[in-house]
């Protein structure tokens, strides 16, 4: 939560608002927390990891996607209500944001992490209609020029 609060601090200061911490915006829990796990780091070559990787739909190594969607939606609706008709900003991590976005856009949860459209400092905006229901979503990368070039 520390990095999320550090990210929120300049926004809160610029608008003279207080940061509210919502524990539901945390990263997805998994058994690989604190360990390198990605393309090229050899994680898939370690036999002790294999027993956790049998079901990518759940995922079997950690918090199920549907639970991530439920908690993220609850946090988003709470922030929307607290904003009382104004914009609310929620800061979270790539996977929970991507999974929530996938649910809103009615895409499947199973995905290739290398193909997520959710870069560092990106903004995923959830739009609400007059009945306080989600009506759409937009994505932008205002700091795209600061990101490393893709290979």
C-alpha positions in Angstrom: 0.0 0.0 0.0 3.0 2.3 0.5 3.7 2.7 -3.3 0.0 3.3 -3.9 -0.1 6.1 -1.3 3.2 7.6 -2.7 1.5 7.6 -6.2 -1.6 9.2 -4.8 0.3 11.9 -2.8 0.9 14.5 -5.6 -2.7 14.2 -6.7 -4.1 14.6 -3.2 -1.8 17.6 -2.6 -2.7 19.3 -5.8 -6.4 19.0 -5.0 -6.1 19.5 -1.3 -7.8 16.2 -0.5 -7.0 13.5 2.0 -5.8 10.0 0.9 -8.1 7.2 2.0 -6.7 3.7 2.0 -8.9 0.9 0.9 -7.4 -2.5 1.5 -9.4 -4.0 -1.3 -7.2 -2.3 -3.8 -4.2 -4.5 -2.9 -2.2 -6.7 -5.4 -3.6 -10.2 -6.0 -2.2 -12.6 -3.4 -0.2 -15.6 -4.6 2.3 -18.1 -3.4 5.1 -16.5 -5.5 5.0 -13.2 -3.6 8.4 -11.8 -3.1 10.0 -14.1 -5.7 11.0 -13.4 -9.3 8.3 -14.9 -11.6 8.2 -13.9 -15.2 9.4 -14.7 -18.7 13.0 -15.7 -18.7 13.6 -15.9 -14.9 13.5 -19.7 -14.8 10.5 -19.9 -12.5 8.8 -22.4 -14.7 11.9 -24.6 -14.6 11.6 -25.1 -10.8 9.6 -28.3 -10.1 8.4 -27.0 -6.7 6.4 -24.3 -8.6 4.6 -26.8 -10.9 2.1 -28.0 -8.4 0.7 -24.4 -8.2 0.4 -23.9 -11.9 -2.1 -26.5 -13.0 -5.2 -24.2 -13.4 -4.7 -20.8 -15.2 -8.4 -20.1 -15.1 -8.7 -19.9 -11.3 -5.6 -19.1 -11.1 -4.4 -22.1 -9.0 -1.3 -20.2 -7.6 -3.3 -17.5 -5.9 -6.4 -15.3 -5.5 -9.1 -16.4 -8.0 -9.9 -13.8 -10.7 -13.5 -13.6 -9.8 -12.6 -12.7 -6.2 -10.2 -9.9 -7.5 -13.1 -8.5 -9.6 -15.5 -8.6 -6.7 -13.2 -6.8 -4.3 -12.0 -4.3 -6.9 -15.6 -3.5 -7.9 -16.6 -3.0 -4.3 -13.7 -0.6 -3.8 -14.6 1.3 -7.0 -18.3 1.6 -6.1 -17.3 2.8 -2.6 -15.0 5.4 -4.0 -17.7 6.5 -6.5 -20.2 6.9 -3.7 -17.7 8.8 -1.5 -16.9 11.2 -4.4 -20.5 12.4 -4.3 -20.8 13.1 -8.0 -17.1 14.1 -8.5 -14.3 12.1 -9.9 -12.6 9.5 -7.6 -9.1 8.2 -8.1 -8.2 4.7 -7.0 -4.6 3.5 -7.2 -3.9 -0.2 -7.5 -1.7 -2.8 -9.2 -1.5 -4.1 -12.8 -3.2 -7.5 -12.4 -6.2 -6.4 -10.4 -6.8 -3.4 -12.7 -6.5 -5.6 -15.8 -8.8 -8.3 -14.4 -11.4 -5.7 -13.4 -11.1 -4.1 -16.9 -11.5 -7.5 -18.5 -14.7 -8.1 -16.5 -16.1 -4.7 -17.4 -15.3 -5.2 -21.0 -16.7 -8.7 -20.8 -13.5 -10.4 -21.9 -12.2 -13.7 -20.5 -10.0 -13.6 -17.5 -7.4 -16.0 -18.8 -4.8 -13.9 -20.6 -1.1 -13.6 -21.4 0.4 -11.2 -18.8 2.8 -9.9 -21.5 -0.1 -8.5 -23.4 -1.8 -6.6 -20.7 -2.6 -3.0 -21.6 -1.9 -1.5 -18.2 1.5 0.1 -18.0 3.2 2.0 -15.2 1.4 5.3 -14.5 -1.5 4.5 -16.9 -5.0 5.6 -16.2 -8.0 3.3 -16.5 -11.1 5.3 -16.2 -14.4 3.7 -15.2 -17.5 5.8 -16.2 -20.8 5.8 -14.5 -24.3 6.7 -15.8 -27.0 8.7 -14.0 -28.1 5.6 -12.2 -24.6 5.0 -10.7 -24.1 2.0 -12.9 -20.9 1.4 -14.9 -21.4 2.7 -18.4 -18.0 2.3 -19.9 -14.3 2.4 -19.6 -11.4 4.3 -21.2 -7.6 3.8 -21.0 -4.8 6.3 -21.4 -1.1 6.6 -20.8 -0.3 10.2 -20.0 3.3 9.4 -19.2 3.9 7.1 -22.3 6.9 9.2 -23.3 8.6 8.2 -20.0 8.2 4.4 -20.6 11.0 2.3 -21.9 10.7 1.4 -25.6 9.0 -2.0 -26.2 11.2 -4.6 -27.8 
